[in-house]
Amino acid sequence: MIVFYSLLFLAFSTQTLAQTDKWNGTYHYYSSEELPGGNVATIESILTLTPKKCEYSIAGFQVDKSYICKVKEKNNELYFFKVQSGEKLGKVIFKKGKYYLYSDEVLDSKDNLFFKNKQ
């Protein structure tokens, strides 16, 4: 019985990874905004997805974070979470041939284009 559940788990894991293969690549988001006093805050987010790795990093004004993540695809949207806590970091939506990032780090929700490197 244990062998059956192990095989079932393995098959499910393989299927889950196969479904997210189309998302593999490196995505970049960059934005800036003017702060009071004339200073400019910039932020850059990078999401790297390969069959064996998910890494999300944020660098910019008073921010420098990097996370190992896990992903889940649902309805042509890719959600990514912190591995240890399961906390949602954001999601990527593919719509009309473009990728869009939805995350707390996005400075302007109307300018959230997430550029994917061509492979």
N, CA, C and O atoms as CSV, one atom per row, in Angstrom:
chain,resi,resn,atom,element,x,y,z
A,1,MET,N,N,0.814,-1.195,0.000
A,1,MET,CA,C,0.000,0.000,0.000
A,1,MET,C,C,0.866,1.272,0.000
A,1,MET,O,O,0.538,2.259,-0.658
A,2,ILE,N,N,1.959,1.224,0.740
A,2,ILE,CA,C,2.864,2.376,0.802
A,2,ILE,C,C,3.472,2.621,-0.572
A,2,ILE,O,O,3.634,3.767,-0.992
A,3,VAL,N,N,3.807,1.541,-1.267
A,3,VAL,CA,C,4.373,1.669,-2.608
A,3,VAL,C,C,3.376,2.353,-3.537
A,3,VAL,O,O,3.756,3.211,-4.333
A,4,PHE,N,N,2.099,1.975,-3.438
A,4,PHE,CA,C,1.058,2.580,-4.271
A,4,PHE,C,C,0.982,4.082,-4.039
A,4,PHE,O,O,0.949,4.858,-4.994
A,5,TYR,N,N,0.955,4.500,-2.767
A,5,TYR,CA,C,0.872,5.928,-2.462
A,5,TYR,C,C,2.131,6.669,-2.898
A,5,TYR,O,O,2.059,7.816,-3.339
A,6,SER,N,N,3.284,6.014,-2.776
A,6,SER,CA,C,4.530,6.631,-3.229
A,6,SER,C,C,4.510,6.848,-4.738
A,6,SER,O,O,4.907,7.906,-5.225
A,7,LEU,N,N,4.046,5.842,-5.473
A,7,LEU,CA,C,3.948,5.978,-6.929
A,7,LEU,C,C,2.922,7.038,-7.319
A,7,LEU,O,O,3.144,7.810,-8.252
A,8,LEU,N,N,1.803,7.072,-6.606
A,8,LEU,CA,C,0.776,8.077,-6.874
A,8,LEU,C,C,1.325,9.482,-6.624
A,8,LEU,O,O,1.090,10.391,-7.420
A,9,PHE,N,N,2.050,9.660,-5.529
A,9,PHE,CA,C,2.654,10.949,-5.214
A,9,PHE,C,C,3.667,11.342,-6.289
A,9,PHE,O,O,3.691,12.488,-6.738
A,10,LEU,N,N,4.500,10.390,-6.698
A,10,LEU,CA,C,5.498,10.655,-7.730
A,10,LEU,C,C,4.844,11.061,-9.043
A,10,LEU,O,O,5.300,11.997,-9.701
A,11,ALA,N,N,3.782,10.367,-9.426
A,11,ALA,CA,C,3.070,10.709,-10.670
A,11,ALA,C,C,2.457,12.092,-10.582
A,11,ALA,O,O,2.517,12.861,-11.541
A,12,PHE,N,N,1.869,12.416,-9.441
A,12,PHE,CA,C,1.262,13.738,-9.268
A,12,PHE,C,C,2.332,14.828,-9.316
A,12,PHE,O,O,2.132,15.865,-9.949
A,13,SER,N,N,3.478,14.596,-8.644
A,13,SER,CA,C,4.561,15.583,-8.641
A,13,SER,C,C,5.072,15.825,-10.048
A,13,SER,O,O,5.289,16.971,-10.440
A,14,THR,N,N,5.267,14.767,-10.807
A,14,THR,CA,C,5.754,14.894,-12.178
A,14,THR,C,C,4.765,15.672,-13.025
A,14,THR,O,O,5.162,16.516,-13.829
A,15,GLN,N,N,3.485,15.398,-12.852
A,15,GLN,CA,C,2.455,16.098,-13.620
A,15,GLN,C,C,2.439,17.581,-13.249
A,15,GLN,O,O,2.312,18.433,-14.128
A,16,THR,N,N,2.565,17.897,-11.970
A,16,THR,CA,C,2.566,19.293,-11.534
A,16,THR,C,C,3.745,20.051,-12.139
A,16,THR,O,O,3.583,21.180,-12.601
A,17,LEU,N,N,4.933,19.438,-12.138
A,17,LEU,CA,C,6.096,20.094,-12.729
A,17,LEU,C,C,5.926,20.260,-14.228
A,17,LEU,O,O,6.301,21.293,-14.782
A,18,ALA,N,N,5.368,19.263,-14.889
A,18,ALA,CA,C,5.187,19.339,-16.342
A,18,ALA,C,C,4.256,20.483,-16.713
A,18,ALA,O,O,4.458,21.137,-17.736
A,19,GLN,N,N,3.244,20.730,-15.899
A,19,GLN,CA,C,2.299,21.799,-16.203
A,19,GLN,C,C,2.938,23.185,-16.108
A,19,GLN,O,O,2.490,24.122,-16.769
A,20,THR,N,N,3.973,23.316,-15.295
A,20,THR,CA,C,4.590,24.631,-15.122
A,20,THR,C,C,5.794,24.830,-16.032
A,20,THR,O,O,6.382,25.912,-16.025
A,21,ASP,N,N,6.185,23.824,-16.817
A,21,ASP,CA,C,7.341,23.948,-17.705
A,21,ASP,C,C,7.224,25.132,-18.657
A,21,ASP,O,O,8.229,25.778,-18.954
A,22,LYS,N,N,6.031,25.427,-19.137
A,22,LYS,CA,C,5.860,26.535,-20.084
A,22,LYS,C,C,6.210,27.888,-19.467
A,22,LYS,O,O,6.431,28.861,-20.189
A,23,TRP,N,N,6.262,27.951,-18.159
A,23,TRP,CA,C,6.585,29.193,-17.468
A,23,TRP,C,C,8.082,29.362,-17.258
A,23,TRP,O,O,8.522,30.441,-16.862
A,24,ASN,N,N,8.879,28.323,-17.511
A,24,ASN,CA,C,10.313,28.384,-17.244
A,24,ASN,C,C,10.967,29.558,-17.967
A,24,ASN,O,O,10.644,29.853,-19.118
A,25,GLY,N,N,11.891,30.222,-17.274
A,25,GLY,CA,C,12.596,31.367,-17.824
A,25,GLY,C,C,12.927,32.351,-16.712
A,25,GLY,O,O,12.711,32.069,-15.533
A,26,THR,N,N,13.447,33.493,-17.095
A,26,THR,CA,C,13.770,34.554,-16.142
A,26,THR,C,C,12.925,35.775,-16.482
A,26,THR,O,O,12.905,36.237,-17.623
A,27,TYR,N,N,12.238,36.282,-15.482
A,27,TYR,CA,C,11.339,37.424,-15.646
A,27,TYR,C,C,11.912,38.630,-14.912
A,27,TYR,O,O,12.497,38.492,-13.837
A,28,HIS,N,N,11.740,39.816,-15.500
A,28,HIS,CA,C,12.248,41.051,-14.907
A,28,HIS,C,C,11.128,42.092,-14.804
A,28,HIS,O,O,10.352,42.284,-15.740
A,29,TYR,N,N,11.065,42.750,-13.663
A,29,TYR,CA,C,10.175,43.895,-13.460
A,29,TYR,C,C,11.042,45.034,-12.931
A,29,TYR,O,O,11.842,44.837,-12.017
A,30,TYR,N,N,10.883,46.210,-13.500
A,30,TYR,CA,C,11.639,47.378,-13.056
A,30,TYR,C,C,10.691,48.571,-13.042
A,30,TYR,O,O,9.920,48.776,-13.980
A,31,SER,N,N,10.757,49.355,-11.968
A,31,SER,CA,C,9.914,50.535,-11.900
A,31,SER,C,C,10.574,51.566,-10.990
A,31,SER,O,O,11.461,51.242,-10.200
A,32,SER,N,N,10.135,52.783,-11.114
A,32,SER,CA,C,10.617,53.851,-10.245
A,32,SER,C,C,9.494,54.847,-10.013
A,32,SER,O,O,8.551,54.955,-10.797
A,33,GLU,N,N,9.628,55.568,-8.911
A,33,GLU,CA,C,8.654,56.618,-8.611
A,33,GLU,C,C,9.361,57.745,-7.879
A,33,GLU,O,O,10.320,57.522,-7.139
A,34,GLU,N,N,8.872,58.957,-8.097
A,34,GLU,CA,C,9.465,60.121,-7.444
A,34,GLU,C,C,8.905,60.247,-6.036
A,34,GLU,O,O,7.698,60.148,-5.816
A,35,LEU,N,N,9.803,60.467,-5.095
A,35,LEU,CA,C,9.428,60.634,-3.697
A,35,LEU,C,C,9.376,62.118,-3.348
A,35,LEU,O,O,9.943,62.941,-4.066
A,36,PRO,N,N,8.710,62.464,-2.263
A,36,PRO,CA,C,8.729,63.857,-1.825
A,36,PRO,C,C,10.175,64.313,-1.615
A,36,PRO,O,O,10.989,63.573,-1.063
A,37,GLY,N,N,10.478,65.492,-2.043
A,37,GLY,CA,C,11.831,66.017,-1.930
A,37,GLY,C,C,12.672,65.786,-3.170
A,37,GLY,O,O,13.842,66.165,-3.210
A,38,GLY,N,N,12.078,65.160,-4.193
A,38,GLY,CA,C,12.775,65.003,-5.458
A,38,GLY,C,C,13.581,63.724,-5.618
A,38,GLY,O,O,14.109,63.468,-6.700
A,39,ASN,N,N,13.692,62.913,-4.567
A,39,ASN,CA,C,14.406,61.642,-4.706
A,39,ASN,C,C,13.575,60.654,-5.524
A,39,ASN,O,O,12.358,60.794,-5.642
A,40,VAL,N,N,14.251,59.661,-6.081
A,40,VAL,CA,C,13.574,58.655,-6.885
A,40,VAL,C,C,13.817,57.273,-6.273
A,40,VAL,O,O,14.957,56.886,-6.017
A,41,ALA,N,N,12.732,56.542,-6.045
A,41,ALA,CA,C,12.829,55.168,-5.542
A,41,ALA,C,C,12.711,54.225,-6.732
A,41,ALA,O,O,11.813,54.364,-7.562
A,42,THR,N,N,13.619,53.276,-6.803
A,42,THR,CA,C,13.558,52.281,-7.875
A,42,THR,C,C,13.445,50.892,-7.246
A,42,THR,O,O,13.866,50.670,-6.111
A,43,ILE,N,N,12.881,49.984,-7.995
A,43,ILE,CA,C,12.768,48.606,-7.531
A,43,ILE,C,C,12.897,47.679,-8.733
A,43,ILE,O,O,12.396,47.969,-9.819
A,44,GLU,N,N,13.574,46.567,-8.516
A,44,GLU,CA,C,13.708,45.557,-9.557
A,44,GLU,C,C,13.369,44.208,-8.942
A,44,GLU,O,O,13.882,43.857,-7.880
A,45,SER,N,N,12.511,43.459,-9.605
A,45,SER,CA,C,12.166,42.106,-9.182
A,45,SER,C,C,12.569,41.147,-10.283
A,45,SER,O,O,12.360,41.413,-11.467
A,46,ILE,N,N,13.152,40.025,-9.878
A,46,ILE,CA,C,13.560,38.991,-10.828
A,46,ILE,C,C,13.015,37.647,-10.333
A,46,ILE,O,O,13.235,37.256,-9.187
A,47,LEU,N,N,12.313,36.963,-11.208
A,47,LEU,CA,C,11.812,35.618,-10.916
A,47,LEU,C,C,12.489,34.664,-11.885
A,47,LEU,O,O,12.379,34.820,-13.102
A,48,THR,N,N,13.191,33.672,-11.339
A,48,THR,CA,C,13.877,32.681,-12.161
A,48,THR,C,C,13.223,31.321,-11.940
A,48,THR,O,O,13.154,30.826,-10.815
A,49,LEU,N,N,12.747,30.729,-13.027
A,49,LEU,CA,C,12.095,29.421,-12.963
A,49,LEU,C,C,12.782,28.445,-13.895
A,49,LEU,O,O,12.925,28.707,-15.089
A,50,THR,N,N,13.206,27.325,-13.351
A,50,THR,CA,C,13.743,26.219,-14.141
A,50,THR,C,C,13.063,24.960,-13.608
A,50,THR,O,O,12.372,25.025,-12.591
A,51,PRO,N,N,13.241,23.828,-14.265
A,51,PRO,CA,C,12.629,22.606,-13.728
A,51,PRO,C,C,13.085,22.269,-12.306
A,51,PRO,O,O,12.380,21.561,-11.586
A,52,LYS,N,N,14.262,22.772,-11.892
A,52,LYS,CA,C,14.785,22.437,-10.567
A,52,LYS,C,C,14.883,23.623,-9.622
A,52,LYS,O,O,15.305,23.450,-8.479
A,53,LYS,N,N,14.510,24.820,-10.057
A,53,LYS,CA,C,14.743,25.990,-9.215
A,53,LYS,C,C,13.646,27.043,-9.408
A,53,LYS,O,O,13.159,27.272,-10.516
A,54,CYS,N,N,13.284,27.662,-8.308
A,54,CYS,CA,C,12.420,28.841,-8.314
A,54,CYS,C,C,13.045,29.820,-7.337
A,54,CYS,O,O,13.169,29.533,-6.146
A,55,GLU,N,N,13.437,30.980,-7.852
A,55,GLU,CA,C,14.045,32.000,-7.003
A,55,GLU,C,C,13.429,33.351,-7.350
A,55,GLU,O,O,13.284,33.699,-8.522
A,56,TYR,N,N,13.070,34.102,-6.315
A,56,TYR,CA,C,12.477,35.425,-6.487
A,56,TYR,C,C,13.312,36.413,-5.700
A,56,TYR,O,O,13.504,36.236,-4.497
A,57,SER,N,N,13.810,37.450,-6.353
A,57,SER,CA,C,14.616,38.453,-5.660
A,57,SER,C,C,14.079,39.848,-5.946
A,57,SER,O,O,13.570,40.138,-7.029
A,58,ILE,N,N,14.211,40.695,-4.939
A,58,ILE,CA,C,13.761,42.081,-5.018
A,58,ILE,C,C,14.909,42.963,-4.559
A,58,ILE,O,O,15.487,42.729,-3.497
A,59,ALA,N,N,15.244,43.972,-5.348
A,59,ALA,CA,C,16.297,44.911,-4.973
A,59,ALA,C,C,15.828,46.310,-5.332
A,59,ALA,O,O,15.169,46.512,-6.352
A,60,GLY,N,N,16.169,47.267,-4.492
A,60,GLY,CA,C,15.781,48.639,-4.773
A,60,GLY,C,C,15.880,49.506,-3.543
A,60,GLY,O,O,16.673,49.242,-2.640
A,61,PHE,N,N,15.072,50.539,-3.513
A,61,PHE,CA,C,15.069,51.526,-2.437
A,61,PHE,C,C,14.759,50.845,-1.106
A,61,PHE,O,O,13.629,50.415,-0.879
A,62,GLN,N,N,15.758,50.746,-0.222
A,62,GLN,CA,C,15.654,50.166,1.111
A,62,GLN,C,C,15.165,48.714,1.095
A,62,GLN,O,O,14.570,48.253,2.069
A,63,VAL,N,N,15.411,47.996,0.006
A,63,VAL,CA,C,14.963,46.605,-0.102
A,63,VAL,C,C,16.066,45.776,-0.753
A,63,VAL,O,O,16.660,46.184,-1.751
A,64,ASP,N,N,16.328,44.619,-0.179
A,64,ASP,CA,C,17.225,43.650,-0.792
A,64,ASP,C,C,16.855,42.282,-0.222
A,64,ASP,O,O,17.335,41.895,0.844
A,65,LYS,N,N,16.002,41.556,-0.935
A,65,LYS,CA,C,15.496,40.274,-0.459
A,65,LYS,C,C,15.631,39.233,-1.551
A,65,LYS,O,O,15.598,39.546,-2.741
A,66,SER,N,N,15.783,37.991,-1.127
A,66,SER,CA,C,15.825,36.886,-2.072
A,66,SER,C,C,15.153,35.688,-1.419
A,66,SER,O,O,15.381,35.409,-0.242
A,67,TYR,N,N,14.329,34.981,-2.180
A,67,TYR,CA,C,13.572,33.852,-1.655
A,67,TYR,C,C,13.714,32.640,-2.567
A,67,TYR,O,O,13.755,32.769,-3.791
A,68,ILE,N,N,13.788,31.471,-1.960
A,68,ILE,CA,C,13.616,30.223,-2.686
A,68,ILE,C,C,12.106,29.987,-2.667
A,68,ILE,O,O,11.470,30.081,-1.617
A,69,CYS,N,N,11.543,29.683,-3.819
A,69,CYS,CA,C,10.087,29.608,-3.889
A,69,CYS,C,C,9.606,28.298,-4.506
A,69,CYS,O,O,10.381,27.503,-5.038
A,70,LYS,N,N,8.313,28.115,-4.412
A,70,LYS,CA,C,7.631,27.020,-5.085
A,70,LYS,C,C,6.484,27.642,-5.870
A,70,LYS,O,O,6.029,28.739,-5.545
A,71,VAL,N,N,6.020,26.949,-6.894
A,71,VAL,CA,C,4.996,27.519,-7.760
A,71,VAL,C,C,3.779,26.606,-7.863
A,71,VAL,O,O,3.846,25.402,-7.616
A,72,LYS,N,N,2.663,27.231,-8.240
A,72,LYS,CA,C,1.432,26.503,-8.499
A,72,LYS,C,C,0.709,27.223,-9.633
A,72,LYS,O,O,0.537,28.441,-9.589
A,73,GLU,N,N,0.291,26.480,-10.637
A,73,GLU,CA,C,-0.419,27.069,-11.766
A,73,GLU,C,C,-1.911,26.817,-11.615
A,73,GLU,O,O,-2.341,25.724,-11.246
A,74,LYS,N,N,-2.693,27.855,-11.909
A,74,LYS,CA,C,-4.150,27.729,-11.864
A,74,LYS,C,C,-4.744,28.745,-12.828
A,74,LYS,O,O,-4.477,29.942,-12.718
A,75,ASN,N,N,-5.553,28.268,-13.776
A,75,ASN,CA,C,-6.263,29.145,-14.717
A,75,ASN,C,C,-5.340,30.123,-15.442
A,75,ASN,O,O,-5.625,31.319,-15.505
A,76,ASN,N,N,-4.247,29.620,-15.984
A,76,ASN,CA,C,-3.281,30.428,-16.737
A,76,ASN,C,C,-2.647,31.532,-15.890
A,76,ASN,O,O,-2.226,32.566,-16.409
A,77,GLU,N,N,-2.587,31.296,-14.591
A,77,GLU,CA,C,-1.902,32.187,-13.661
A,77,GLU,C,C,-0.890,31.345,-12.885
A,77,GLU,O,O,-1.172,30.200,-12.533
A,78,LEU,N,N,0.269,31.903,-12.623
A,78,LEU,CA,C,1.313,31.192,-11.885
A,78,LEU,C,C,1.514,31.889,-10.545
A,78,LEU,O,O,1.933,33.046,-10.495
A,79,TYR,N,N,1.217,31.188,-9.475
A,79,TYR,CA,C,1.393,31.717,-8.123
A,79,TYR,C,C,2.732,31.234,-7.586
A,79,TYR,O,O,3.111,30.085,-7.813
A,80,PHE,N,N,3.453,32.096,-6.878
A,80,PHE,CA,C,4.701,31.658,-6.277
A,80,PHE,C,C,4.710,32.006,-4.792
A,80,PHE,O,O,4.239,33.065,-4.376
A,81,PHE,N,N,5.270,31.069,-3.995
A,81,PHE,CA,C,5.205,31.098,-2.542
A,81,PHE,C,C,6.585,30.860,-1.940
A,81,PHE,O,O,7.443,30.237,-2.565
A,82,LYS,N,N,6.793,31.363,-0.719
A,82,LYS,CA,C,8.003,31.032,0.028
A,82,LYS,C,C,7.965,29.541,0.342
A,82,LYS,O,O,6.925,29.017,0.741
A,83,VAL,N,N,9.090,28.855,0.166
A,83,VAL,CA,C,9.141,27.416,0.411
A,83,VAL,C,C,8.885,27.103,1.882
A,83,VAL,O,O,8.083,26.223,2.194
A,84,GLN,N,N,9.552,27.807,2.781
A,84,GLN,CA,C,9.476,27.458,4.203
A,84,GLN,C,C,8.124,27.766,4.828
A,84,GLN,O,O,7.575,26.930,5.545
A,85,SER,N,N,7.579,28.944,4.572
A,85,SER,CA,C,6.348,29.348,5.256
A,85,SER,C,C,5.087,29.146,4.425
A,85,SER,O,O,3.986,29.099,4.975
A,86,GLY,N,N,5.234,29.026,3.109
A,86,GLY,CA,C,4.062,28.926,2.249
A,86,GLY,C,C,3.410,30.273,1.974
A,86,GLY,O,O,2.377,30.329,1.307
A,87,GLU,N,N,3.995,31.361,2.475
A,87,GLU,CA,C,3.448,32.708,2.270
A,87,GLU,C,C,3.486,33.059,0.781
A,87,GLU,O,O,4.494,32.844,0.108
A,88,LYS,N,N,2.383,33.598,0.281
A,88,LYS,CA,C,2.305,33.976,-1.132
A,88,LYS,C,C,3.169,35.206,-1.391
A,88,LYS,O,O,3.045,36.225,-0.712
A,89,LEU,N,N,4.049,35.089,-2.391
A,89,LEU,CA,C,4.903,36.208,-2.782
A,89,LEU,C,C,4.298,37.003,-3.924
A,89,LEU,O,O,4.540,38.205,-4.040
A,90,GLY,N,N,3.516,36.348,-4.766
A,90,GLY,CA,C,2.903,37.046,-5.887
A,90,GLY,C,C,2.370,36.074,-6.921
A,90,GLY,O,O,2.317,34.863,-6.705
A,91,LYS,N,N,1.979,36.643,-8.049
A,91,LYS,CA,C,1.518,35.810,-9.155
A,91,LYS,C,C,1.879,36.469,-10.471
A,91,LYS,O,O,2.050,37.684,-10.563
A,92,VAL,N,N,1.988,35.623,-11.489
A,92,VAL,CA,C,2.265,36.071,-12.843
A,92,VAL,C,C,1.075,35.656,-13.684
A,92,VAL,O,O,0.609,34.520,-13.602
A,93,ILE,N,N,0.588,36.582,-14.492
A,93,ILE,CA,C,-0.535,36.302,-15.388
A,93,ILE,C,C,-0.065,36.493,-16.820
A,93,ILE,O,O,0.589,37.483,-17.150
A,94,PHE,N,N,-0.408,35.526,-17.665
A,94,PHE,CA,C,-0.108,35.630,-19.088
A,94,PHE,C,C,-1.407,36.016,-19.782
A,94,PHE,O,O,-2.389,35.276,-19.746
A,95,LYS,N,N,-1.398,37.206,-20.427
A,95,LYS,CA,C,-2.613,37.716,-21.060
A,95,LYS,C,C,-2.234,38.462,-22.337
A,95,LYS,O,O,-1.384,39.353,-22.318
A,96,LYS,N,N,-2.862,38.095,-23.425
A,96,LYS,CA,C,-2.650,38.752,-24.715
A,96,LYS,C,C,-1.173,38.804,-25.102
A,96,LYS,O,O,-0.688,39.828,-25.585
A,97,GLY,N,N,-0.459,37.694,-24.888
A,97,GLY,CA,C,0.929,37.589,-25.303
A,97,GLY,C,C,1.945,38.261,-24.392
A,97,GLY,O,O,3.124,38.338,-24.737
A,98,LYS,N,N,1.505,38.749,-23.230
A,98,LYS,CA,C,2.416,39.431,-22.301
A,98,LYS,C,C,2.248,38.868,-20.899
A,98,LYS,O,O,1.209,38.307,-20.551
A,99,TYR,N,N,3.303,39.034,-20.102
A,99,TYR,CA,C,3.301,38.592,-18.709
A,99,TYR,C,C,3.149,39.804,-17.803
A,99,TYR,O,O,3.711,40.867,-18.070
A,100,TYR,N,N,2.381,39.636,-16.724
A,100,TYR,CA,C,2.159,40.715,-15.766
A,100,TYR,C,C,2.431,40.201,-14.358
A,100,TYR,O,O,2.023,39.093,-14.008
A,101,LEU,N,N,3.123,41.009,-13.546
A,101,LEU,CA,C,3.455,40.666,-12.173
A,101,LEU,C,C,2.480,41.339,-11.216
A,101,LEU,O,O,2.228,42.540,-11.305
A,102,TYR,N,N,1.942,40.550,-10.307
A,102,TYR,CA,C,1.105,41.070,-9.227
A,102,TYR,C,C,1.781,40.677,-7.919
A,102,TYR,O,O,1.814,39.501,-7.560
A,103,SER,N,N,2.322,41.668,-7.208
A,103,SER,CA,C,3.090,41.428,-5.997
A,103,SER,C,C,3.126,42.720,-5.184
A,103,SER,O,O,2.860,43.802,-5.707
A,104,ASP,N,N,3.454,42.594,-3.909
A,104,ASP,CA,C,3.562,43.785,-3.057
A,104,ASP,C,C,4.648,44.739,-3.530
A,104,ASP,O,O,4.603,45.931,-3.225
A,105,GLU,N,N,5.620,44.226,-4.270
A,105,GLU,CA,C,6.729,45.065,-4.722
A,105,GLU,C,C,6.394,45.910,-5.945
A,105,GLU,O,O,7.183,46.782,-6.311
A,106,VAL,N,N,5.267,45.686,-6.579
A,106,VAL,CA,C,4.875,46.458,-7.759
A,106,VAL,C,C,4.480,47.865,-7.297
A,106,VAL,O,O,3.569,48.032,-6.486
A,107,LEU,N,N,5.178,48.865,-7.825
A,107,LEU,CA,C,4.924,50.243,-7.406
A,107,LEU,C,C,3.645,50.806,-8.009
A,107,LEU,O,O,2.940,51.575,-7.356
A,108,ASP,N,N,3.344,50.437,-9.230
A,108,ASP,CA,C,2.173,50.961,-9.927
A,108,ASP,C,C,1.443,49.801,-10.590
A,108,ASP,O,O,1.957,49.212,-11.541
A,109,SER,N,N,0.250,49.465,-10.101
A,109,SER,CA,C,-0.472,48.299,-10.620
A,109,SER,C,C,-0.877,48.454,-12.087
A,109,SER,O,O,-1.269,47.476,-12.724
A,110,LYS,N,N,-0.787,49.674,-12.629
A,110,LYS,CA,C,-1.094,49.879,-14.047
A,110,LYS,C,C,0.149,49.698,-14.918
A,110,LYS,O,O,0.060,49.660,-16.145
A,111,ASP,N,N,1.311,49.588,-14.266
A,111,ASP,CA,C,2.575,49.420,-14.987
A,111,ASP,C,C,3.306,48.218,-14.395
A,111,ASP,O,O,4.358,48.361,-13.772
A,112,ASN,N,N,2.737,47.039,-14.597
A,112,ASN,CA,C,3.290,45.844,-13.974
A,112,ASN,C,C,3.737,44.795,-14.998
A,112,ASN,O,O,3.684,43.595,-14.729
A,113,LEU,N,N,4.169,45.249,-16.153
A,113,LEU,CA,C,4.647,44.343,-17.194
A,113,LEU,C,C,5.879,43.601,-16.688
A,113,LEU,O,O,6.808,44.212,-16.161
A,114,PHE,N,N,5.880,42.285,-16.851
A,114,PHE,CA,C,6.943,41.410,-16.386
A,114,PHE,C,C,7.615,40.847,-17.627
A,114,PHE,O,O,7.040,39.995,-18.304
A,115,PHE,N,N,8.827,41.308,-17.940
A,115,PHE,CA,C,9.511,40.904,-19.163
A,115,PHE,C,C,10.162,39.545,-18.979
A,115,PHE,O,O,10.886,39.316,-18.010
A,116,LYS,N,N,9.898,38.644,-19.919
A,116,LYS,CA,C,10.486,37.310,-19.879
A,116,LYS,C,C,11.629,37.251,-20.894
A,116,LYS,O,O,11.471,37.632,-22.054
A,117,ASN,N,N,12.785,36.766,-20.430
A,117,ASN,CA,C,13.919,36.589,-21.330
A,117,ASN,C,C,13.573,35.553,-22.395
A,117,ASN,O,O,12.956,34.530,-22.099
A,118,LYS,N,N,13.969,35.820,-23.615
A,118,LYS,CA,C,13.766,34.844,-24.680
A,118,LYS,C,C,14.772,33.729,-24.506
A,118,LYS,O,O,15.932,33.963,-24.168
A,119,GLN,N,N,14.306,32.504,-24.744
A,119,GLN,CA,C,15.187,31.359,-24.543
A,119,GLN,C,C,15.548,30.715,-25.842
A,119,GLN,O,O,16.287,29.731,-25.859
